[in-house]
Amino acid sequence: MKGATISTAALALAIALGAPAAQAAQPAKPDAGEQAFREVYREMVETDTSATSGDCSTLAQKVAERFRTAGFAENQITLFRDETYQLDGGVVVIMPGTSTKVKPMLLIGHLDVVSANPRHWNTDPFKLVEQDGVYYGRGTADMKGLDAIWVDTLLRFQTEGFKPKRTIKMALTCGHELSPRANGTEWLARHRPDLLEADFALGEGGGGVTDGHGKVVTQSIAVGEMTMANFDVETFSAGGPSAIPNYDNAISRMIDALQKVRSYRFPLHLNVTTRRYFAQAGVARGDAMGAAMVRLAADPGDKAAEAVVSSDPFYDPMLRTTCLTTLMHGGYVVTAIPQTAKATINCYIVPGESAAETRDALFSAIGDPKVIMTRVGRAAPELLPPVHDPRVLRPAEKMVASYYPGVQLVPAISLLATDAAYLAPLGIPTYGVPGLYLDPDGNEVHGHNEHMAVQSLLTARGLLHDLVKVYAMQE
């Protein structure tokens, strides 16, 4: 989605719809560079890279060809893949810096997207359609917008003759979105860590939201993120003919278990970043919700404030670990007592808590020793939280102030679990960049009719080009 870029995590960074808002700075009139950028974006969206039917390797090759055409040497472009999964390829592009003293920076993104059924869309999900200032298509928001900006930024640097002091690396990988196969960032970290090694990385997880009417209310830079863990819950019974009913069967037992999962609330768990976020965002709101946010930041034991903040569906996940049943199936024939049932619970775990603790809490809440609960899926390494480094934060603050006058940049915890975790073993902290923004409806990321405002895309293109240039000239 782990997708931000802009990811769905940006929703958790919203301030009140009625909060003081600022209109995004208007971009310059379309020129040849902007048109070229739109074509990169179009090519990305219209190349199906979905987890079930897509081909990331083809898109990676298209990206590589753009850089060859722009004059990048072959030794600056690396196409890679786990040969077991030939459709899951990615690409790394390197623009060498002039300094031998400063470490490289890394731009990361995933090329794969969530699957899309055309029958459920108003437009073809794998055609970029522009209507009333909005782009529609799978990946428009998560996360081919940011991917296209990274590609465009390096191509623009090449055209401008820009010579960065700091080497700039860009890694576009595959395998993030629900893929049971290899994760490209993980593969690079294990087999080609030299291609990733950097002082810090910039990726998805940050961004902003509007008031629903085009005005940007807040922008955030992610300085940490949730950990994702999935658990299978299984129940069993002896079976038999349904004409002689056994009401304590696998499905009824599963229903009981999942009702308890639904009712269970993990305890409040704030950290330095989330407390700072609620304090700053609460003041900016200036309403009852904002006042509760400020009180909760000052005193996490304020139950009345917690109840108010928890009532917001996008603030609540910032307060605690959350788990939701996302898959289930059971039984085997319509006239038989179900012998087995299985459900999958998807959890986003706050920093400072573990998957094992989450599993134990769920199992205890279910309270049925006959239920079998197992962690499933890829387990990412423990995340390396980035520090509040002023060399990263201050340039981002200035850039947001320039492109979004009156909007404050607030460090925040991303609700998503991104590929940043796979950079942790290499000691690379990752920041989710500001720039792109979503509307309060979440732009239907991972749903039907995913979309992105053209204005969001173009403004972020300028902001991130300028921001990367600032970082690239640091020593």
Secondary structure, DSSP 8 states (H G I E B T S, - for coil): -----S-GGGGGG---TTS--EE--------HHHHHHHHHHHHHHHS--BTTT--HHHHHHHHHHHHHHTT--GGGEEEE--TTSTT--EEEEEE--S-SSS--EEEEEE--B----GGG-SS-TTS-EEETTEEESTTTTTTHHHHHHHHHHHHHHHHHT---SS-EEEEEE---SS-SS--HHHHHHHH-GGGT--SEEEESS-EEEE-SSSEEEEEEEEEEE-EEEEEEEEEE----BTTS--SSSHHHHHHHHHHHHHH--------HHHHHHHHHHHHHH-SHHHHHHHHHHH-TT-HHHHHHHHTSTTTHHHHS-EEEEEEEEE-SSTTB---EEEEEEEEEE-TT--HHHHHHHHHHHH--TT-EEEEES------------HHHHHHHHHHHHHHSTT--EEEEEESS--GGGGGGGGT--EEE--S-EE-TTGGGTTSTT-EEEHHHHHHHHHHHHHHHHHHHT--
